[in-house]
Amino acid sequence: MRRLYEVDLLRIIAALAVVVFHYTFSAWMQGLSPVTFPVLGEVTRYGYLGVDLFFVISGFVVLSSAWNRTPREFVVSRIVRLYPAFWVAVTLTAVVSVVSGRFPVGPVQYLANLTMLNPAVNVGNIDVVYWTLWAELRFYLVVFVLALVGLTRRRVLAALWGWLALTGLHELGLLPSAADLLLQTTFSHYFIAGMALSLLLRFGPSWELVAILVLAYANAVYRGLGFAADVAERYRTGFHPAVIIGVIWLIFMVVTLIALEATAGIGRPWFLVAGSLTYPLYLVHAHIGFVLLGWFGPLVTPYPGLKWVLLAALIGGMGALAYAIHVVVERPLAPRLKRALNRLARVPVRSRQVGSHPV
């Protein structure tokens, strides 16, 4: 199967959409920046939907990557992919937050965040964007279980139908609220759609996959409009339902075209290089960017043209920081961590002994 460089392009688009949303809309609306972008903000306010695109991409890519791996290999690959950049991002964000005094961070919160499991014990995220990682981890659990029973087209389809059905039952109030911890009904349709499109790429189209995608899109619109209402309330503003529906439709259509390999002529190898920076960029841009906007914003507000220079400098600077994390941390640490985890997985489980007494 060829490398789908178009997916890397989508990662770039999704990451930039979220970054620009935070810098040109969210920061001002939360009172974290004195710099306003009133005209641009009318468009970039919809950038939060970049996360929705990320979830579809995740369903598409993660299932594909798990297909030819053992469950252990899948777990190792996810740890290696997520944690090295995350540890650095959490540390940098914590330091900047403490030094600036803008966002309080305690030692227990910092240590809990390093595990990425802090929401499970009700410890807050150090950075607002980390909530998506908890969603990703719960999705990985679904794929891990499928890998344990054995990935086949029939089993994955059964899982997708089951997930869709349980999502509907939960939305009807027929399941306990705790079930949503695994079902993730606010975003389950995106993971389901991504997995269905992964099957489409691997096995070709079928009416069953079309039905799953149509139902997933319908639920994405239903929940997307509800989520938009929550975002609107948080920021005391409004969103046009037609735009929400249209963006969600565009997300589904573009990834479907990629799965059908109708976009093969668009892909370029350099998309892979830029796409590799999207994860560290996503991790470091928010709270650190808010602090910098708070520091430098007052200096540029008297000169309207300079706000564009500040915006470009912020995006470029965060991109440079993401590149540094990728080159200095991810590239050298990932293979070492992978080797260490593989060695650990091969160690037989025995009770250690001191003298003749088991410990």
Stockholm file with secondary structure:
# STOCKHOLM 1.0

chainA/1-359         MRRLYEVDLLRIIAALAVVVFHYTFSAWMQGLSPVTFPVLGEVTRYGYLGVDLFFVISGFVVLSSAWNRTPREFVVSRIVRLYPAFWVAVTLTAVVSVVSGRFPVGPVQYLANLTMLNPAVNVGNIDVVYWTLWAELRFYLVVFVLALVGLTRRRVLAALWGWLALTGLHELGLLPSAADLLLQTTFSHYFIAGMALSLLLRFGPSWELVAILVLAYANAVYRGLGFAADVAERYRTGFHPAVIIGVIWLIFMVVTLIALEATAGIGRPWFLVAGSLTYPLYLVHAHIGFVLLGWFGPLVTPYPGLKWVLLAALIGGMGALAYAIHVVVERPLAPRLKRALNRLARVPVRSRQVGSHPV
#=GR chainA/1-359 SS CCCCHHHHHHHHHHHHHHHHHIIIIIHHHTTSCSCCCHHHHHHHGGGGGHHHHHHHHHHHHHHHHHTTSCHHHHHHHHHHHHHHHHHHHHHHHHHHHHHHTSSCCCHHHHHHHHHTCGGGGTCCCSSGGGHHHHHHHHHHHHHHHHHHHCCCHHHHHHHHHHHHHHHHHHHTTCSCGGGHHHHCTTTHHHHHHHHHHHHHHHHCCCHHHHHHHHHHHHHHHHHHHHHHHHHHHHHTCCCCHHHHHHHHHHHHHHHHHHHTTTTTTTCCHHHHHHHTTHHHHHHHSHHHHHHHHHHHHHHHTTSTTHHHHHHHHHHHHHHHHHHHIIIIIIHHHHHHHHHHHHHHHHSCCCCCEETTEEC
#=GC SS_cons         CCCCHHHHHHHHHHHHHHHHHIIIIIHHHTTSCSCCCHHHHHHHGGGGGHHHHHHHHHHHHHHHHHTTSCHHHHHHHHHHHHHHHHHHHHHHHHHHHHHHTSSCCCHHHHHHHHHTCGGGGTCCCSSGGGHHHHHHHHHHHHHHHHHHHCCCHHHHHHHHHHHHHHHHHHHTTCSCGGGHHHHCTTTHHHHHHHHHHHHHHHHCCCHHHHHHHHHHHHHHHHHHHHHHHHHHHHHTCCCCHHHHHHHHHHHHHHHHHHHTTTTTTTCCHHHHHHHTTHHHHHHHSHHHHHHHHHHHHHHHTTSTTHHHHHHHHHHHHHHHHHHHIIIIIIHHHHHHHHHHHHHHHHSCCCCCEETTEEC
//
